[in-house]
Structures are given as structure tokens and as C-alpha cells.
Amino acid sequence: MTFGSAHRALKAEEILKEAGLKFRLLPAPKALEPFCDLVVRVEGEVLHGAAELLEKHGVKPRSIYRKEGEEYVEL
């Protein structure tokens, strides 16, 4: 998930951590750097719930991507 700013990514980290969801805050891969400096990576089984939770708290992801090989595909 990209958020458009490091501040919003850090806010997402805070919300997901408080909810006890499994995720990782990472530097953006080169292919996604134009969209954000930091990304939140969640596994597929919690992706939908994580995105809903963030939207409920006003921190809607700018974009959500899935990695397919070396490519990132926007969902």
C-alpha cells in the first residue's frame, strides 16, 4: 500500500500496530518511489481488513499493489 507521504504511511503503521494486524513498514521499492517513500506491506489474507481499517480511520491508501514477479500491479 502506498500513501503519498511518509507522514500518512507512519499514521497507517500506528493504526495497524494498535489493531494487532501483521504488516511491515518498508522503504518503497524503486518502481513505487514516485508514489511514496514508505510503503506498508501486508499479506494477502489481511489486506482487505487492513485497507478497511485504515479507511475507517481516515488514512485511505493512495494505491494498493500486488507484486507479480518483478512487476507491481495496481489492484
N, CA and C of each residue as an Amber inpcrd file, in Angstrom:
protein
   225
   0.8450000  -1.1640000   0.0000000   0.0000000   0.0000000   0.0000000
   0.8940000   1.2320000   0.0000000   0.5450000   2.1800000  -0.8430000
   1.2440000   3.4670000  -0.8470000   0.2860000   4.5210000  -0.3010000
   0.8610000   5.5880000   0.2440000   0.0400000   6.6120000   0.9010000
   0.2910000   8.0220000   0.4080000   1.2710000   8.2250000  -0.4350000
   1.5270000   9.5540000  -0.9670000   2.4310000  10.4130000  -0.1090000
   2.6400000  10.0190000   1.1440000   3.5680000  10.7530000   2.0080000
   4.0390000   9.8390000   3.1280000   5.2300000  10.1060000   3.6030000
   5.7720000   9.3240000   4.7160000   4.9220000   9.5170000   5.9680000
   4.4090000  10.7340000   6.1640000   3.5830000  11.0170000   7.3360000
   2.3510000  10.1120000   7.3690000   1.6720000   9.9730000   6.2300000
   0.4720000   9.1260000   6.1630000   0.8400000   7.6480000   6.3330000
   1.9830000   7.2300000   5.8040000   2.4310000   5.8420000   5.9790000
   2.7110000   5.5590000   7.4500000   3.3060000   6.5160000   8.1510000
   3.5740000   6.3430000   9.5800000   2.2800000   6.3120000  10.3890000
   1.2980000   7.0850000   9.9890000  -0.0130000   7.0560000  10.6460000
  -0.6630000   5.6920000  10.4170000  -0.5450000   5.1520000   9.2130000
  -1.0740000   3.8160000   8.9170000  -0.3890000   2.7780000   9.7950000
   0.9260000   2.9020000   9.9570000   1.6680000   1.9860000  10.8230000
   1.0890000   2.0060000  12.2390000   0.8440000   3.1880000  12.7580000
   0.2980000   3.3450000  14.1130000  -1.0570000   2.6400000  14.2380000
  -1.9320000   2.8350000  13.2640000  -3.2750000   2.2430000  13.2980000
  -3.2040000   0.7240000  13.2040000  -2.4050000   0.2060000  12.2820000
  -2.2950000  -1.2400000  12.1060000  -1.6530000  -1.9090000  13.3190000
  -0.6550000  -1.2460000  13.9020000   0.0050000  -1.7850000  15.0880000
  -0.9790000  -1.8690000  16.2500000  -1.7510000  -0.8030000  16.4480000
  -2.7390000  -0.7620000  17.5280000  -3.7930000  -1.8680000  17.3580000
  -4.1370000  -2.1890000  16.1080000  -5.1370000  -3.2180000  15.8190000
  -4.5550000  -4.6310000  15.9060000  -3.2360000  -4.7330000  16.0020000
  -2.6000000  -6.0370000  16.1130000  -2.4990000  -6.7940000  14.7940000
  -2.6100000  -6.0820000  13.6720000  -2.5080000  -6.7360000  12.3690000
  -1.0460000  -6.9440000  11.9900000  -0.7880000  -8.0120000  11.2680000
   0.5660000  -8.3230000  10.8320000   0.8770000  -7.5180000   9.5640000
   1.9570000  -6.7280000   9.5950000   2.3510000  -5.8750000   8.4780000
   3.8150000  -5.5180000   8.6230000   4.3530000  -4.8750000   7.5900000
   5.7170000  -4.3490000   7.6590000   5.7350000  -2.9780000   7.0020000
   6.3920000  -2.0420000   7.6180000   6.6350000  -0.7170000   7.0440000
   8.0150000  -0.7810000   6.4060000   8.0700000  -0.4970000   5.0960000
   9.3140000  -0.6610000   4.3510000   9.6000000   0.5550000   3.4680000
  10.8750000   0.7560000   3.1320000  11.1680000   1.7700000   2.1130000
  10.4980000   1.3240000   0.8090000  10.0120000   2.2570000   0.0300000
   9.3430000   1.9220000  -1.2210000  10.3300000   1.2930000  -2.2030000
   9.9090000   0.2270000  -2.8730000  10.7470000  -0.3130000  -3.9460000
  10.9200000   0.7460000  -5.0360000  11.9820000   0.6690000  -5.7930000
  12.2660000   1.6820000  -6.8240000  11.0680000   1.9300000  -7.7390000
  10.3390000   0.8790000  -8.0990000   9.2010000   1.0260000  -9.0110000
   8.0710000   1.8580000  -8.4080000   8.0050000   1.9240000  -7.0660000
   6.9230000   2.6500000  -6.3990000   7.3830000   3.9600000  -5.7560000
   8.6640000   4.2820000  -5.8280000   9.1800000   5.5070000  -5.2100000
   8.4600000   6.7800000  -5.6520000   8.0080000   6.8920000  -6.9110000
   7.3000000   8.1210000  -7.2850000   6.0060000   8.3380000  -6.4950000
   5.4780000   7.2870000  -5.8880000   4.2090000   7.3750000  -5.1790000
   4.3770000   7.5930000  -3.6820000   5.5250000   7.2420000  -3.1310000
   5.7260000   7.3660000  -1.6830000   7.1380000   6.9260000  -1.3290000
   7.6640000   7.4330000  -0.2180000   8.9700000   6.9930000   0.2710000
   8.8720000   5.7060000   1.0670000   7.7280000   5.5100000   1.7200000
   7.4930000   4.3250000   2.5500000   6.2340000   3.6160000   2.0730000
   6.2240000   2.2950000   2.2130000   5.0370000   1.5080000   1.8890000
   4.7190000   0.6000000   3.0620000   3.4690000   0.1890000   3.1390000
   3.0450000  -0.7920000   4.1320000   2.7850000  -2.0860000   3.3770000
   3.4420000  -3.1330000   3.8070000   3.2620000  -4.4460000   3.1840000
   2.4470000  -5.3230000   4.1250000   1.3660000  -5.8680000   3.6070000
   0.5430000  -6.8130000   4.3600000   0.3580000  -8.0480000   3.5060000
   0.1770000  -9.1800000   4.1620000  -0.0570000 -10.4230000   3.4440000
  -1.4770000 -10.4400000   2.9070000  -1.7090000 -11.2030000   1.8850000
  -2.9910000 -11.2520000   1.1960000  -4.1930000 -11.4950000   2.0820000
  -4.0550000 -12.3550000   3.0800000  -5.2080000 -12.6980000   3.9130000
  -5.6910000 -11.5610000   4.7990000  -4.8640000 -10.5720000   5.0650000
  -5.2930000  -9.4420000   5.9020000  -5.4080000  -8.1360000   5.1200000
  -5.1190000  -8.1830000   3.8310000  -5.1170000  -6.9650000   3.0220000
  -6.4540000  -6.2360000   3.0520000  -7.5270000  -6.9470000   2.7860000
  -8.8500000  -6.3060000   2.7410000  -9.2020000  -5.6760000   4.0900000
  -8.9980000  -6.4150000   5.1680000  -9.2970000  -5.8970000   6.5060000
  -8.4290000  -4.7120000   6.8690000  -7.1520000  -4.7500000   6.4880000
  -6.2370000  -3.6450000   6.7880000  -6.6630000  -2.3880000   6.0330000
  -7.0090000  -2.5440000   4.7580000  -7.4320000  -1.3890000   3.9570000
  -8.7210000  -0.7860000   4.5110000  -9.6700000  -1.6230000   4.9180000
 -10.9240000  -1.1200000   5.5000000 -10.6670000  -0.3740000   6.8030000
  -9.8150000  -0.9470000   7.6470000  -9.4950000  -0.3210000   8.9300000
  -8.8690000   1.0570000   8.7180000  -7.9160000   1.1450000   7.8000000
  -7.2630000   2.4240000   7.5450000  -8.2450000   3.4490000   7.0000000
  -9.1010000   3.0220000   6.0950000 -10.0890000   3.9460000   5.5350000
 -11.0350000   4.4480000   6.6270000 -11.4140000   3.5560000   7.5330000
 -12.2910000   3.9200000   8.6600000 -11.6490000   5.0070000   9.5280000
 -10.3110000   4.9860000   9.6260000  -9.5760000   5.9720000  10.4230000
  -9.1120000   7.1700000   9.5910000  -9.6000000   7.2710000   8.3550000
  -9.2640000   8.4240000   7.5330000  -7.8870000   8.3900000   6.9030000
  -7.2790000   7.2230000   6.8240000  -5.9480000   7.0820000   6.2300000
  -6.0570000   6.0870000   5.0680000  -6.8390000   6.4510000   4.0890000
  -7.0580000   5.5850000   2.9340000  -5.7720000   5.4770000   2.1200000
  -5.3610000   4.2500000   1.7710000  -4.1780000   4.1100000   0.9250000
  -4.3790000   4.8220000  -0.4110000  -3.3250000   5.4310000  -0.8980000
  -3.3890000   6.0820000  -2.2100000  -3.5500000   5.0330000  -3.3040000
  -2.7780000   3.9350000  -3.1750000  -2.8400000   2.8220000  -4.1140000
  -2.4670000   1.5400000  -3.4000000  -2.9740000   0.4350000  -3.9350000
  -2.6330000  -0.8890000  -3.4160000  -2.0750000  -1.6890000  -4.5880000
  -0.9340000  -2.3120000  -4.3610000  -0.2500000  -3.0770000  -5.4010000
  -0.0160000  -4.5060000  -4.9370000   0.0590000  -5.3900000  -5.9310000
   0.4520000  -6.7790000  -5.6840000   1.6920000  -7.0170000  -6.5290000
   2.6790000  -7.6910000  -5.9430000   3.9050000  -7.9760000  -6.6760000
   3.7090000  -9.2690000  -7.4650000   3.9690000  -9.1770000  -8.7500000
   3.9050000 -10.3340000  -9.6370000   5.2500000 -10.4390000 -10.3400000
   6.0620000 -11.3570000  -9.8830000   7.4340000 -11.4600000 -10.4060000
   8.2050000 -10.2320000  -9.9960000   8.7030000  -9.5040000 -10.9720000
   9.4400000  -8.2590000 -10.7000000   8.5670000  -7.0250000 -10.8960000
   7.3160000  -7.2040000 -11.2520000   6.3940000  -6.1120000 -11.5380000
   5.4550000  -5.8650000 -10.3630000   4.9470000  -4.6290000 -10.2540000
   3.9180000  -4.2810000  -9.2790000   2.6590000  -3.9420000 -10.0600000
   1.5800000  -4.6730000  -9.7530000   0.3050000  -4.4950000 -10.4360000
  -0.6560000  -3.8170000  -9.4940000  -1.2460000  -2.6890000  -9.9230000
  -2.1800000  -1.9620000  -9.0740000  -3.4970000  -2.7270000  -9.0000000
  -4.0090000  -2.8550000  -7.7890000  -5.3030000  -3.5420000  -7.5930000
  -6.4390000  -2.5620000  -7.6150000
